[in-house]
């Protein structure tokens, strides 16, 4: 039994001062790419702009694997799948920098916060694109 006079020791949910909770750190590592996993520059994303793209099983392990980029819904689905399940080589092979920038304002709402934050921290121009699109929609 703990009394009010005894100092409390940090438990699993109570991190030491200056440390983040283990659950938050684990969630961030599990569901968001680390900066070193992302390309150095958006221009490294040299994926296709048109045609049908078939994703490998390690990326599209459940559901649709072939995406027609002429269909905006399918294009957004492909980008969401690659952003959330892909790795560095998948980003550079299947994502296109111009398409990512153009569709980021909608796409950022289709991915988890951790993925969105990782990409926007690494590439502030994505966040600026989304901000500009929101301002234009509000005007």
C-alpha positions in Angstrom: 0.0 0.0 0.0 1.3 3.4 -0.9 1.0 6.4 1.3 1.2 10.0 0.3 4.5 10.4 2.1 6.3 7.8 -0.1 7.7 8.9 -3.4 6.1 7.2 -6.4 8.4 5.2 -8.7 7.7 5.5 -12.4 5.7 2.6 -13.7 5.4 1.4 -17.3 2.9 4.2 -18.1 4.9 6.8 -16.1 8.2 7.6 -17.9 11.2 9.2 -16.3 11.2 12.9 -16.8 12.4 13.7 -20.4 11.5 10.2 -21.7 8.5 9.2 -23.7 6.2 6.4 -22.6 7.3 3.0 -23.9 3.9 2.4 -25.5 4.2 5.6 -27.5 7.7 4.8 -28.6 6.7 1.3 -29.6 3.7 2.6 -31.5 5.8 5.1 -33.3 8.4 2.5 -34.3 5.8 0.0 -35.4 3.4 2.1 -37.4 5.6 4.9 -38.8 8.8 4.8 -40.8 11.9 6.2 -39.3 13.6 9.1 -41.1 16.4 6.9 -42.2 13.9 4.6 -44.0 12.6 7.5 -46.1 14.3 8.9 -49.2 16.6 11.8 -48.7 14.7 13.9 -51.2 11.2 13.7 -52.8 12.9 13.7 -56.2 14.1 10.2 -55.5 10.5 9.0 -55.9 10.6 8.1 -59.5 7.6 5.8 -59.7 5.2 5.7 -62.7 2.8 8.5 -63.5 0.5 6.3 -65.7 -0.5 2.8 -66.5 -1.2 -0.2 -64.3 1.1 -0.8 -61.3 1.3 -4.2 -59.6 2.6 -4.2 -56.1 4.6 -7.1 -54.7 3.1 -9.3 -52.0 5.2 -7.9 -49.2 3.5 -4.5 -49.7 0.0 -5.5 -50.8 -0.3 -8.6 -48.7 -4.1 -8.3 -48.3 -6.4 -7.3 -51.1 -5.9 -5.5 -54.3 -2.4 -5.7 -55.9 -2.9 -4.1 -59.4 -3.8 -0.4 -59.6 -4.7 1.7 -62.7 -3.2 5.1 -62.1 -5.8 6.7 -64.4 -8.4 6.1 -61.7 -7.8 8.5 -58.9 -9.4 6.3 -56.3 -7.0 3.5 -57.3 -4.1 5.8 -57.4 -4.8 7.0 -53.8 -5.2 3.4 -52.7 -1.9 2.5 -54.2 -0.2 5.4 -52.5 -1.8 4.7 -49.1 -0.8 1.0 -49.4 2.8 1.9 -50.2 3.1 4.6 -47.6 1.8 2.4 -44.8 3.2 -1.0 -45.8 6.3 -0.2 -47.9 10.0 0.2 -47.4 12.5 2.6 -48.8 12.9 0.8 -52.1 9.1 0.5 -52.5 8.8 4.3 -52.0 11.3 5.1 -54.7 9.9 2.4 -57.1 6.2 2.9 -56.8 5.7 6.6 -55.7 6.1 9.5 -57.9 7.2 12.9 -56.3 4.8 15.0 -58.5 1.8 12.7 -57.9 2.6 12.6 -54.1 2.7 16.4 -53.9 -0.4 16.8 -56.0 -2.5 14.3 -54.0 -1.0 14.8 -50.5 -3.8 17.1 -49.2 -6.3 14.2 -49.6 -3.9 11.4 -49.1 -2.7 12.6 -45.7 -6.1 12.0 -44.3 -6.1 8.4 -45.5 -2.9 7.3 -43.6 -2.2 7.1 -39.9 -0.9 9.9 -37.9 2.5 8.3 -37.4 3.1 7.8 -41.2 1.8 11.3 -42.0 4.0 12.9 -39.3 7.1 11.0 -40.5 6.6 12.1 -44.1 5.7 15.7 -43.2 8.7 16.1 -40.9 11.0 14.7 -43.5 9.5 16.8 -46.3 8.0 20.0 -45.0 6.8 20.9 -48.5 4.1 18.2 -48.2 2.8 19.9 -45.1 2.9 23.3 -46.9 1.0 21.8 -49.8 -1.7 20.5 -47.5 -1.9 23.9 -45.7 -2.2 25.8 -48.9 -4.9 23.4 -50.2 -6.9 23.9 -46.9 -6.6 27.7 -47.1 -7.8 27.6 -50.8 -10.7 25.4 -49.9 -11.7 27.8 -47.0 -11.6 30.9 -49.2 
